[in-house]
Amino acid sequence: MRTLHITSSAYLNLNEYSKAINYNLRALALAERIDDKIGIFNASSILIFQYGSTENHRQAFEHIQRSLSVMNDCPLNEIQFARHYTVIALAFDAAGLYHTAIDYQKEALRRAIAIKHAQHTSIDYARLGLMYGKSGDFDEAHRNLDLAYNVAQSDSDETQRKDMMGFAMLQTGHLFREQGDFHPSHSQLRPVYRYQ
């Protein structure tokens, strides 16, 4: 089961989605046969991403349901929970269901904040900001992107801090482009919100 799962990941890295999905479906079938809950969860979680990436939203949603049905039976830590909620949020975002995506991303963010994980918190704020932007709530989008930047600034690792700050600024640029604002003022680019 694990070999099939790893092979699926290798094909995904090569952008061979059909093969990646096929191997992961085989891993899932084997996990279900031996009633390995963590195997079911892992395979389903990756299938959400794989099907979402190929815009097969119906299949992605089926695997969301499957993963959630076993999630509470798995020995997951808060980071694993947070990552999975983000995977689900991205699947709903890809399907254009922005309000549902926002709800799941908020749960991922809540868990990242609770364990004081700066990297996940910053990235989750940035993703949430983009989702708000797609939903048309640009004020909330900018507020979350500013929070992403501010959290990034708090990271003690210089390389990681710069990467996260750059990611937040890049997403802010995408948001301005989405708004059709190609000449934002300097004050619009300077984050003003505080991390809480």
C-alpha positions as CSV (number, residue, x, y, z in Angstrom):
1,M,0.0,0.0,0.0
2,R,2.7,2.4,1.0
3,T,4.8,1.5,-2.1
4,L,1.8,2.3,-4.3
5,H,1.2,5.5,-2.5
6,I,4.9,6.6,-2.9
7,T,4.8,5.6,-6.6
8,S,1.7,7.8,-7.0
9,S,3.6,10.7,-5.5
10,A,6.5,10.1,-7.9
11,Y,4.3,10.2,-11.0
12,L,2.6,13.4,-9.6
13,N,6.0,15.0,-9.4
14,L,6.4,14.2,-13.1
15,N,3.0,15.8,-13.8
16,E,1.7,12.4,-15.0
17,Y,-1.7,12.7,-13.3
18,S,-3.4,9.7,-14.8
19,K,-0.7,7.3,-13.6
20,A,-0.5,9.1,-10.2
21,I,-4.3,8.8,-9.7
22,N,-4.2,5.1,-10.8
23,Y,-1.5,4.2,-8.3
24,N,-3.2,6.1,-5.5
25,L,-6.6,4.4,-6.2
26,R,-4.8,1.0,-5.9
27,A,-3.2,2.2,-2.6
28,L,-6.7,3.2,-1.4
29,A,-8.3,-0.1,-2.4
30,L,-5.6,-2.0,-0.6
31,A,-5.9,0.2,2.5
32,E,-9.7,-0.4,2.6
33,R,-9.2,-4.1,2.2
34,I,-6.8,-4.3,5.2
35,D,-8.9,-1.6,7.1
36,D,-5.8,0.7,7.5
37,K,-7.5,4.0,8.5
38,I,-4.4,6.1,8.1
39,G,-3.8,4.5,4.7
40,I,-7.3,5.4,3.7
41,F,-6.9,8.9,5.0
42,N,-3.5,9.5,3.3
43,A,-4.7,8.1,-0.1
44,S,-7.9,10.0,0.0
45,S,-6.2,13.2,1.0
46,I,-3.8,13.0,-2.0
47,L,-6.6,12.0,-4.3
48,I,-8.5,15.2,-3.3
49,F,-5.4,17.2,-4.5
50,Q,-4.9,15.0,-7.6
51,Y,-8.5,15.2,-8.8
52,G,-8.8,18.9,-7.9
53,S,-5.7,19.6,-10.0
54,T,-7.3,17.9,-13.0
55,E,-10.6,19.7,-12.4
56,N,-12.4,16.5,-11.7
57,H,-14.3,18.2,-8.9
58,R,-16.9,15.4,-8.4
59,Q,-14.2,12.9,-7.6
60,A,-12.3,15.3,-5.4
61,F,-15.5,15.9,-3.4
62,E,-16.1,12.1,-3.0
63,H,-12.6,11.8,-1.6
64,I,-13.2,14.7,0.7
65,Q,-16.1,12.8,2.2
66,R,-14.1,9.6,2.4
67,S,-11.2,11.3,4.2
68,L,-13.4,13.1,6.7
69,S,-15.2,9.8,7.5
70,V,-11.9,8.3,8.9
71,M,-10.0,11.4,10.0
72,N,-11.0,11.2,13.6
73,D,-9.9,7.6,13.8
74,C,-6.4,8.5,12.7
75,P,-3.5,9.5,15.0
76,L,-3.0,12.9,13.4
77,N,-1.3,16.0,14.9
78,E,-2.5,19.5,14.6
79,I,-0.3,20.3,11.6
80,Q,-1.6,17.2,9.8
81,F,-5.2,18.3,10.5
82,A,-4.4,21.9,9.4
83,R,-2.8,20.6,6.1
84,H,-5.8,18.4,5.4
85,Y,-8.2,21.3,5.9
86,T,-6.1,23.3,3.5
87,V,-6.2,20.5,0.9
88,I,-10.0,20.5,1.2
89,A,-10.1,24.3,1.0
90,L,-8.0,24.3,-2.2
91,A,-10.4,21.7,-3.8
92,F,-13.4,23.9,-3.1
93,D,-11.5,26.9,-4.3
94,A,-10.6,25.2,-7.6
95,A,-14.3,24.4,-8.1
96,G,-15.3,28.0,-7.6
97,L,-17.0,27.3,-4.3
98,Y,-15.2,30.2,-2.5
99,H,-17.3,30.5,0.6
100,T,-16.9,26.8,1.4
101,A,-13.2,27.1,0.7
102,I,-13.0,30.1,3.0
103,D,-14.6,28.1,5.9
104,Y,-12.2,25.2,5.5
105,Q,-9.2,27.5,5.2
106,K,-10.3,29.3,8.4
107,E,-10.2,26.0,10.2
108,A,-6.7,25.3,8.9
109,L,-5.6,28.7,10.0
110,R,-7.2,28.4,13.4
111,R,-5.2,25.2,14.0
112,A,-2.0,26.8,12.8
113,I,-2.4,29.8,15.1
114,A,-3.3,27.5,18.1
115,I,0.1,25.8,17.9
116,K,1.9,29.0,17.1
117,H,3.4,27.7,13.8
118,A,4.4,30.9,12.0
119,Q,5.1,29.4,8.6
120,H,1.7,27.6,8.3
121,T,0.0,30.6,9.8
122,S,1.5,33.1,7.3
123,I,0.8,30.8,4.3
124,D,-2.8,30.1,5.5
125,Y,-3.5,33.8,5.9
126,A,-2.2,34.4,2.3
127,R,-4.4,31.6,0.9
128,L,-7.4,32.9,2.8
129,G,-6.7,36.3,1.4
130,L,-6.8,35.0,-2.1
131,M,-10.0,33.1,-1.5
132,Y,-11.7,36.2,-0.2
133,G,-10.4,38.1,-3.3
134,K,-12.0,35.5,-5.5
135,S,-15.3,35.8,-3.6
136,G,-15.2,39.6,-4.2
137,D,-14.5,40.7,-0.6
138,F,-11.3,42.6,-1.4
139,D,-11.1,44.4,2.0
140,E,-11.0,41.1,3.8
141,A,-8.6,39.8,1.2
142,H,-6.1,42.6,1.8
143,R,-6.5,42.3,5.6
144,N,-5.5,38.6,5.5
145,L,-2.6,39.2,3.1
146,D,-1.4,42.0,5.4
147,L,-1.6,39.5,8.3
148,A,0.3,36.9,6.3
149,Y,3.1,39.5,5.8
150,N,3.2,40.5,9.4
151,V,3.3,36.9,10.7
152,A,6.1,36.2,8.2
153,Q,8.1,39.1,9.7
154,S,7.9,37.4,13.1
155,D,9.8,34.3,12.0
156,S,13.2,34.0,13.6
157,D,14.7,32.0,10.6
158,E,15.9,34.7,8.2
159,T,15.7,32.5,5.1
160,Q,12.2,31.3,5.9
161,R,11.1,34.8,6.9
162,K,12.2,36.2,3.6
163,D,10.5,33.4,1.7
164,M,7.3,33.9,3.5
165,M,7.4,37.7,3.2
166,G,8.0,37.3,-0.5
167,F,5.1,34.8,-0.9
168,A,2.7,37.2,0.9
169,M,3.9,40.1,-1.3
170,L,3.5,38.0,-4.5
171,Q,-0.1,37.1,-3.5
172,T,-0.8,40.7,-2.8
173,G,0.4,41.5,-6.3
174,H,-1.9,38.9,-7.7
175,L,-4.8,40.4,-5.7
176,F,-4.2,43.9,-7.1
177,R,-4.1,42.4,-10.6
178,E,-7.4,40.6,-9.9
179,Q,-8.9,44.0,-8.9
180,G,-7.5,45.6,-12.0
181,D,-5.4,48.0,-9.9
182,F,-2.0,48.1,-11.7
183,H,-0.8,51.2,-9.9
184,P,-1.4,50.8,-6.1
185,S,-0.1,53.5,-3.9
186,H,2.9,52.9,-1.6
187,S,0.5,53.0,1.4
188,Q,-1.6,50.2,-0.1
189,L,1.5,48.0,-0.3
190,R,2.6,48.5,3.3
191,P,1.0,46.0,5.7
192,V,-0.8,47.8,8.6
193,Y,-2.4,45.0,10.5
194,R,-1.0,43.3,13.6
195,Y,-0.7,39.5,14.0
196,Q,-3.0,38.3,16.8
